[in-house]
Amino acid sequence: MTGAATPCDVDVAIVGAGFAGIGMATRLARRATESFVVIERADGVGGTWRDNTYPGIACDIPAHLYSFSFRPPTDWATLYPRGADIRRYLQQTVDDEGLAPHIRLGCALLNARWDTDAARWELETGSGPIRARVLVMAVGRLSEPHVPDVEGLGSFSGAVVHTAEWRDDLLAGGERIGVVGTGASAVQVIPHLAETAEELVVFSRTPPYVVPREDRRFSDAERAELRIPENADALREQLLLDADKAFRQRLGLRPDIDAIRDRALGHLRAQVDAPALREMLTPDYEIGCKRILLSDDFYPTLTRPDVVFEPSALESVIESKARATSGRTYDLDVLVMATGFEATRPPAASRVQGRGGRALSEHWSDGMVSYASTTVSGFPNMFVLDGPNAALGHNSAIYMIETQLDYVLGALDFMAHNGSRSIEVTADAEEAYTREIDERSASTVWLTGCNSWYVDPRSGRLTLLWPGTALSFRDRNGTFDPHPYLIDSRPVDDGGAFA
């Protein structure tokens, strides 16, 4: 795949080979209407699931819901898929769908600029220029690791690693390890690190709500049944509907929010006997504001005698000594940063220039905005997947991505049938959609319960999550409607799919 020949001129350029990029490529390949290329800065496909290989990496959405509905059902071994299982699934998709010739690996996007006169996107990449009628940004929300500004971190005498940049040779056993953070990655990796560490210190700025994971292996009979497409589709639909019921919790509606809070606190009481530790692990914010985590072994790990729960953030480092904001210090050999990603301010936005040369990062200087969570005013023929208000805090990201794929394909069909050079959502439509998002978000737990990574730190707006159910997202944004768009229908002169 690394040496695959790719044309310089294509109808569609896709940036990123994670779930969104591979999904887009699959749908385009099956249509066989548009020429396309996928550029990927890494040396393999998989996105988040390629980058994150830390011990215990797994998904917290059931496998049959966290996979493409348009692919044959995979023979998943467990209810929740492991990270390696998902990587294999995405690679298998590439192989089965014949996508390899379209993918350029080790090919970073250096710059993308809209050429108004030619009605094309001009891409500078690590392996040469590409010109495309349409640009699809599929870089995802969890692609740029975030490392907090910790005083003296560069002076640490041991190893520092982010969970998204794990090294298999990092640990030999017997190390004194500090884990910074108690989010989704942390609760997965901490139990595994504790098995071989001499001492494990967990720095927690705010404790999470945790509910039982209750993962299990499928029996041979169940696996055989779920390899039948109709059965897999029925399970997927039921899982989707069941998960969507949880959105009532995010609205703070009773008894829903009380029930999930009681479940989480009951799980804590059942697994942590010590009153002092239990008090430190009890969140002081409303449930659902931050991500609700799934784990059966996180709390028991914290009760081990060789594990220290530090109920404050890492403040500073001097050589081997790590100091918490509480004033307590710890001698450590390894620091594991389970500190999340640059989600609300994607660095790739600075490398995309739309009409008039304006950078996408500048357009998003007060927080990400869009129309239909997929297009951006001032950026013709550009679609953003898994971007502004296109994620969920309670259901599958893959369902959301598939909804966006339908929207993009509808736009491509419109452009082809109408001979359009370009389409660009109006500023008025983007502003109206942004107001709609803000109004729908106002009463949710994400804006009333605490501060979280779902909220833009500068504007205070909810910019990552869709403030509704997965089904409502599809109802609102699953079908392309040309009316909010400025349409340039001057003839296209290259004889491509849009001629």
N, C-alpha and C positions, 0 to 999 in steps of 0.2 A: 504493500500500500504506500510505503514511503516514496517510492519513485514513480507513482502513478502519473501518467501524462494527463494534463488538464488543459483545456483550451483557454486562451487568454480572454476571449470574449464569450460570455455566457448570459443566459436569460436571468438566472438567479444565483447569487452568491450567498452562502450560508456560513456564518461565523460561529464555530463551536460544534463539537461532535459528542455532546452529551445527549440526554434523552430528547430534548427539543430539536436539536440539529439532526439527529438520526431519524427522528419521527418525520421531520419536514422532508428529508432526503428520501425516505421510504415512500412517502405519498407522491413526491414528484417522479420518482423512478417508475412507479406503477402507472402514472398517467402517461409517461413517455411523450409529453408535449413540450416541456421546457428543458433546455439544457441547463445544467447546474453544476456547481462545485461546492464542496464543504472544506473550509480551511480550519485547521486545528493546531494550536501552538504546541501541544504535547506530542509525545511519540506513540500515542494510542488513543482509542476512542473510549468513551465512558463518562467523561466529565467528572462530576462529584464522586462517582463511584470508581473512577480510575484513580483519582487523587487521594482519596481517603482509604487507607489500608491499615489503620491502627487496629490493635487487637480488640475484638468485640464489635467491629463495625457491622451494622445491620440497619434495616429500614424499620420504621415504626408504623408503616401502612401495610396491610396484608398483601401478599405477593400477587394475588389474582386481581387486585385493584391497582397495584403499582406496576402495571405492565400495559402494553398497547392493546387496545380492544381489537385492532385490525390485524393483529398477528395471531397465528395458531397458538392455542394455550400451551404454556410451558409446563413441564413436569416438575413443579415446585415441590421440594422435599419437606418444607416447613411452612407454617402459617405466615410467618414474617421472614422475608428473604434476607440472607446474609449479603454483605457487600460484594463478596466474590461471586455469588450467584447472580447478582444484578449485572456485574461487569461481563460475565459470560453471556448473559441474556442479550446485552447490547451488542457484543461482538458477534453473536450468532445472528442477530438481525442484520448486521452489515454483510455477513457471509451469505445468508439466505436470500437477501434482497439484491445482491449484486452491486453493493454500493462502493466497494473498494476502489474501482477506477475513478470515482468522483471525489475521493477524499485525499486531501493533501495534509499529511502529518508533518509535525515540526515546522509548521507554517503559521507564524503569528501575524495577526493584523497589526500593521504599523500605522496605517491611516486609511480612512475612507472619506472621499469627498464627492459631493453631488455636483455634477457638471450640468448646469441648466440648459446650455445650448444643445448638448448631445443627448440630454435626458438619460444620463447614465451615472452609475456610481463608479468612481475610479478608486480602486483599492491598491494600496501599497502593502505588500506582504513579504514575509521572510523568504519566499521563493519566487518573487517576481510579481509584476503588475497583473491585475485582473480588472476587466471592465464588465459590469453587469447592469442589466436593466433594473433589477430588483435586489435589494439588500435585506437579508433576514438576519437579525442579531439574535443569536441563540447562545449567548455566553452564560446565562443563568445567574442566579443570585448567590450561589455558594461556590464561587470560583476564585475569589481573591481573599486569602486568609487575613484576618485582622489580629494584630498584635498590639495590646495596649501600651501606652507610654509609661513604662516602669523605669524609675530612676535607677541608673547604674546597670541596666540589664546587659549592656554590652560588656561589662566587666566580669560577668559571671564566669567562674572558673570551670564550670562543668558544661554539659551539653544543653542547648535550648532547642526544642522542636515543637512546631505547631502540629496539631493532630492531622491536619490536611497535608502535611509534608513528612509523614512518618518514615523512619528508616528502620529496616528490619535488623540492622546491626547495632541499633542504639543501646540495647540492654543485654548484659551478660548474666544478670542476676546479682542480688545483694546490694543494689544501689539505694541511696536515699533519694526518693523522688518527690518532687512537688508538682501537683496538678493545679493549674490556675483555671478556675471556672467550674460551674456545676450545671452546664447545659446538656443538650442532647448527646454530644460527643463524649463529654466527661462521664456521664452516668454509664456509658457503655465501656469506656476504656479503664475506668478506675478499678472495677473488680478484677480485671485481668492483670493490671500492674501490681496490685496488692499481693498476688500469688507469689511473686519472686522478689519483691522489694524488701530491703532491710527495714525501711520505714517509708510510709507514704503520707504526705501532708496534702490535704485538700484545701485550697484557698477558695472561699465562697463569699462573694460580695452579697448575693441574695440567694437563699435556698430555693430550690424548685419544688413545685408540686409534682408528685410521682404517684402513678397508679400502677396496679399489677399489669405486667406484660402478658403473662399467660400464653407464651408461645408453646407450640407443640409440633411434633412431626406428624405428617399425614401417614396414614396406614397405606399399604400397597393397594388395597381396594379403593380407598379414597383417591389416590393418585391416578388410578386407572379411570375412575369416573370423571375426574377433572381434566383428563386429556381429551374428553369429548367436548367439542366447541360449545354445544348448547348448554352443557352443565357448567362449564367455566363462565359463560356469559351470564347465566342465571345467578351464579355466586357473586360475580363482579357487580351485577345490578343490585343485589341485596346488600352487599358490603357498602356500596355507594350510598344507598338510601339510609342505611343504619348510621353511617358516619355523618351524613347531613343533619340528622336529628340533633347532633351535638352543637349545631350553630345556635340553638336557643340558649345554651349556656353562655355563649359569647355576648348575647344580648342582656345577660343578667336576669333572665326570666326564671321564675320559680314555678315548680319545684326543681327544674332542671339544674340550675347552678348549685343549689343546695345539695342535690344528690351527688354531683361529681366532686364537690368539695368534701362531703362526708366520706366518699370513697377514698379520696387521696389521704385525708387525715386518718382514716381508719387503717389504711395501709401502713402509714407511718407508725401508728400506735402498735400495730401487730408485729412490726419488725424491729422496733427500737424500744427497749425496756427502760433504759436510763433516762430519767426525767430531764436532766440537764442537756443531754445530747438531743433529746426529742424536742426540747424547747428551741434549741439553736436551729433545728431543721424545720421548724414550723414557719412557713412564709407569712409575711405581714402585709401582703397585697392580695387583691382579689384573684381567684383562680381563673385561668384562661387568658389573663393579660399577657403573661409570658407563656411560652410553649409548655404544655402539660406533657410530662415525660413518662415513658413506659419502662419499668424495670422491676425485676424480682430479686436482684442481687446487689443493687446499689446500697440500700440501707443496711443490710447485713454486713457488707464490707466495712462500713463506717464504724461498726461496733467492734471490729478486731482490735486487739491490743497494740498492733504495730501500725495502725492507721490513726492519724490525727486530723480531726475536722477543725479547721481554722475558720471561724465565722466572720472573716473580713477579707478584704482584697489584698493582693500582693502590692506593697507600696514601693519597695526599693530592694536593690541587690548590691552587696559589696562582696566581690569574689564568691565564696561559697555560702555566704550567709544571706538568707532571704528574710526580709522584714515585712510583716503584715501591718495594716493600718492600726491594728490593735496594739502594736508595739512589740508583740512577740516575734522572736527570730528563730530561724531553723537552719541548720547546716544541711545542705543538699548537694547531690552530685548531678542531678538531672532536673530540668524544668520542662514540663509538658504544658504547652499553651493550648488549652481547650477553650479558646476565646472567640470563636465564631468567625464571621466573614464581613467584608465591606459590602453589605447588602443594599443599603439605601443609597449609596454613592458609588455606583460601579465605575471603576477606573477606565474601562473600555469606552465610556461615554466621552472622554476627552480626546479620543482618537477618531471621532466621527464628526464631520462637518457637513451641515445641510445647506439649504438655500442661503446665499450670501456669505458662505464660509463660517456661519455660526456653529460653534461646537455644541454637541448634544449636552455636554456637561454644563455649559453656560445656560442652555434652555432649562436645564434641571437644577439650576443653582438654588432654588427655593424648594427643592424636592421633586421627585419624578412625577411627571404628568403625562397623560396620553388621551387618546380616544379609543374606546372599546378595549382598553388595556393592551392595545396592540400597535396603534399608529401614533405618530407624533407630528404636530403642526410644524411646518418649516423643514420637514425631512421627507420629501416625495419618494414614493416607491420604496419606503423602508418599513419593515415590520419588526417589532420587538417581541420575542417569545419569553415567557416566564419573567416578565419585567414588571412595570408599574401596576400594582393592584391586580396581579394575575396569580397570586399564590393563595393558599388557604392555611388556616391554623388548625383545621379539624378534619381534612379530607385529602384526597389524593392529588398531587401536583400533576400527575400524568393525565388525569381527566381534564384538567384545566388546559394543559398543553394541547391536547387533542381538539378542544374547542377552538383554540387559537389557530391550529392548523386548518380547520374548516374555514375559518374566517379568511386566512391568507389565500387559500385555494379559490375561494369565492371571488376575492379581489383579482387574482390572476385570470380567472375566467372572464370577469367583466372587462379587464384590460384587453384581453385577446379578442373578445367578441365585438368590442367597440373600437378597436384599433387605437387604444389610448397610449400616448407616449408616457404619461405620468398621471398619478393620482396623489393628491395631498389633502389631508384632512384640514378643515378650516380651523383658524384660531378660535372662532366662536364655538364650534362643536367641541373642541378640546376643553375650553373653559367651562362649558355646560356640563360635560362629563365629569370634570374635576369637582364642580359644585355638587353634582349628584353623589360622587364618592364621599365627599366631606360630610354631606347631610346624612348619608347612610351610616357613616362611621361614628358620628357624634355620640350616639347612645351605646356603642359597643364597649365591652370591657377593655379593649385595647387603648381607648382614649380616656377611660374613666378609672382604670384600676391600678396603673403603674406606668413606669417607663420601660420600653422594651425595644428590641432591635427591629420590630415591625414599623416603628414610628421614625420619621425623618428627624434627626436631632436638631436641625436648624429651624424648620418650619413648624414642627410639632404635628405634622399631618401624618395620617396613616397612608403610607405610600407602597407598602409591600403586599398587603393582604386585600383580597376582595371581601368587602363587608356584607357578605351574604352566603347563601349555600352554593354548592357546586352546580346544582341544577339551575339556580337563578342566574349564574354566570353564563351558562350555555344559552338560556332563554334570552339574555340581554346581548350577548356578544358572539353567538355561534354562527350568525348569518351575515354576510357582507351586504351592506346597504350603501350605494354610491351617493346618496343625497347629501351627506355631510362633507363631501369631497370636492375639491377643485380639480377639474379634469382637463388635461391637455390632450386634445384629440388630433393634433397635427400628425401627419403620416409618419410612421416609423420606417426608416429606410434600410434596415439591416437584414430583412427577410427572416427574422427569428420568429419565435412563438407569438410575439405581439404585433407582427406585421399585418 
